[in-house]
Amino acid sequence: MYLKDRRNGDLVEILDLGALFDPFEASVSGRFHAGEEMQDTQSFTKQELIFPSGEALPRCWVDANYKQ
Protein backbone atom coordinates (compact mmCIF):
# COMPACT_ATOMS: atom_id res chain seq x y z
CA MET A 1 0.00 0.00 0.00
CA TYR A 2 1.20 3.49 -0.80
CA LEU A 3 0.63 6.56 1.33
CA LYS A 4 1.99 10.08 1.01
CA ASP A 5 4.39 11.86 3.34
CA ARG A 6 2.60 14.94 4.66
CA ARG A 7 5.83 16.98 4.85
CA ASN A 8 7.22 16.61 1.34
CA GLY A 9 4.49 14.88 -0.69
CA ASP A 10 6.60 11.85 -1.65
CA LEU A 11 4.98 8.43 -1.86
CA VAL A 12 5.79 5.94 0.89
CA GLU A 13 5.45 2.19 0.39
CA ILE A 14 4.10 0.74 3.64
CA LEU A 15 5.80 -2.55 4.43
CA ASP A 16 3.94 -3.49 7.62
CA LEU A 17 0.19 -3.26 7.03
CA GLY A 18 -0.57 -4.87 10.38
CA ALA A 19 1.10 -1.98 12.19
CA LEU A 20 -0.70 0.51 9.95
CA PHE A 21 -4.13 -0.86 10.90
CA ASP A 22 -3.25 -1.26 14.60
CA PRO A 23 -4.31 1.84 16.57
CA PHE A 24 -1.83 0.99 19.35
CA GLU A 25 1.15 1.34 16.98
CA ALA A 26 2.36 4.93 16.57
CA SER A 27 4.71 4.22 13.66
CA VAL A 28 5.05 1.93 10.66
CA SER A 29 7.96 0.71 8.58
CA GLY A 30 8.15 1.81 4.98
CA ARG A 31 10.35 3.32 2.32
CA PHE A 32 10.13 6.32 0.05
CA HIS A 33 9.32 5.72 -3.60
CA ALA A 34 11.41 8.47 -5.13
CA GLY A 35 14.19 8.22 -7.65
CA GLU A 36 15.25 5.18 -9.60
CA GLU A 37 16.87 3.16 -6.82
CA MET A 38 15.12 1.27 -4.02
CA GLN A 39 15.25 3.41 -0.88
CA ASP A 40 16.21 2.13 2.57
CA THR A 41 13.51 1.06 4.99
CA GLN A 42 12.75 3.54 7.76
CA SER A 43 10.15 4.24 10.40
CA PHE A 44 7.32 6.74 9.78
CA THR A 45 4.95 8.04 12.41
CA LYS A 46 1.32 7.75 11.38
CA GLN A 47 0.86 11.51 11.85
CA GLU A 48 3.34 12.05 8.98
CA LEU A 49 1.23 10.00 6.56
CA ILE A 50 -1.88 10.72 4.51
CA PHE A 51 -3.60 9.01 1.58
CA PRO A 52 -2.34 10.05 -1.88
CA SER A 53 -5.67 11.86 -2.37
CA GLY A 54 -4.84 14.13 0.59
CA GLU A 55 -7.27 12.52 3.05
CA ALA A 56 -6.16 11.79 6.61
CA LEU A 57 -5.82 8.22 7.85
CA PRO A 58 -8.97 6.77 9.45
CA ARG A 59 -9.26 7.52 13.14
CA CYS A 60 -9.55 3.80 13.96
CA TRP A 61 -5.99 3.33 12.60
CA VAL A 62 -4.41 6.06 14.74
CA ASP A 63 -6.50 6.43 17.92
CA ALA A 64 -6.90 3.46 20.28
CA ASN A 65 -9.84 5.23 21.96
CA TYR A 66 -11.73 5.96 18.75
CA LYS A 67 -14.95 4.33 20.02
CA GLN A 68 -15.32 6.75 22.91
C-alpha positions as CSV (number, residue, x, y, z in Angstrom):
1,M,0.0,0.0,0.0
2,Y,1.2,3.5,-0.8
3,L,0.6,6.6,1.3
4,K,2.0,10.1,1.0
5,D,4.4,11.9,3.3
6,R,2.6,14.9,4.7
7,R,5.8,17.0,4.9
8,N,7.2,16.6,1.3
9,G,4.5,14.9,-0.7
10,D,6.6,11.8,-1.7
11,L,5.0,8.4,-1.9
12,V,5.8,5.9,0.9
13,E,5.5,2.2,0.4
14,I,4.1,0.7,3.6
15,L,5.8,-2.6,4.4
16,D,3.9,-3.5,7.6
17,L,0.2,-3.3,7.0
18,G,-0.6,-4.9,10.4
19,A,1.1,-2.0,12.2
20,L,-0.7,0.5,10.0
21,F,-4.1,-0.9,10.9
22,D,-3.2,-1.3,14.6
23,P,-4.3,1.8,16.6
24,F,-1.8,1.0,19.4
25,E,1.2,1.3,17.0
26,A,2.4,4.9,16.6
27,S,4.7,4.2,13.7
28,V,5.1,1.9,10.7
29,S,8.0,0.7,8.6
30,G,8.1,1.8,5.0
31,R,10.3,3.3,2.3
32,F,10.1,6.3,0.0
33,H,9.3,5.7,-3.6
34,A,11.4,8.5,-5.1
35,G,14.2,8.2,-7.7
36,E,15.2,5.2,-9.6
37,E,16.9,3.2,-6.8
38,M,15.1,1.3,-4.0
39,Q,15.3,3.4,-0.9
40,D,16.2,2.1,2.6
41,T,13.5,1.1,5.0
42,Q,12.8,3.5,7.8
43,S,10.1,4.2,10.4
44,F,7.3,6.7,9.8
45,T,4.9,8.0,12.4
46,K,1.3,7.7,11.4
47,Q,0.9,11.5,11.8
48,E,3.3,12.0,9.0
49,L,1.2,10.0,6.6
50,I,-1.9,10.7,4.5
51,F,-3.6,9.0,1.6
52,P,-2.3,10.1,-1.9
53,S,-5.7,11.9,-2.4
54,G,-4.8,14.1,0.6
55,E,-7.3,12.5,3.0
56,A,-6.2,11.8,6.6
57,L,-5.8,8.2,7.9
58,P,-9.0,6.8,9.5
59,R,-9.3,7.5,13.1
60,C,-9.6,3.8,14.0
61,W,-6.0,3.3,12.6
62,V,-4.4,6.1,14.7
63,D,-6.5,6.4,17.9
64,A,-6.9,3.5,20.3
65,N,-9.8,5.2,22.0
66,Y,-11.7,6.0,18.7
67,K,-14.9,4.3,20.0
68,Q,-15.3,6.8,22.9
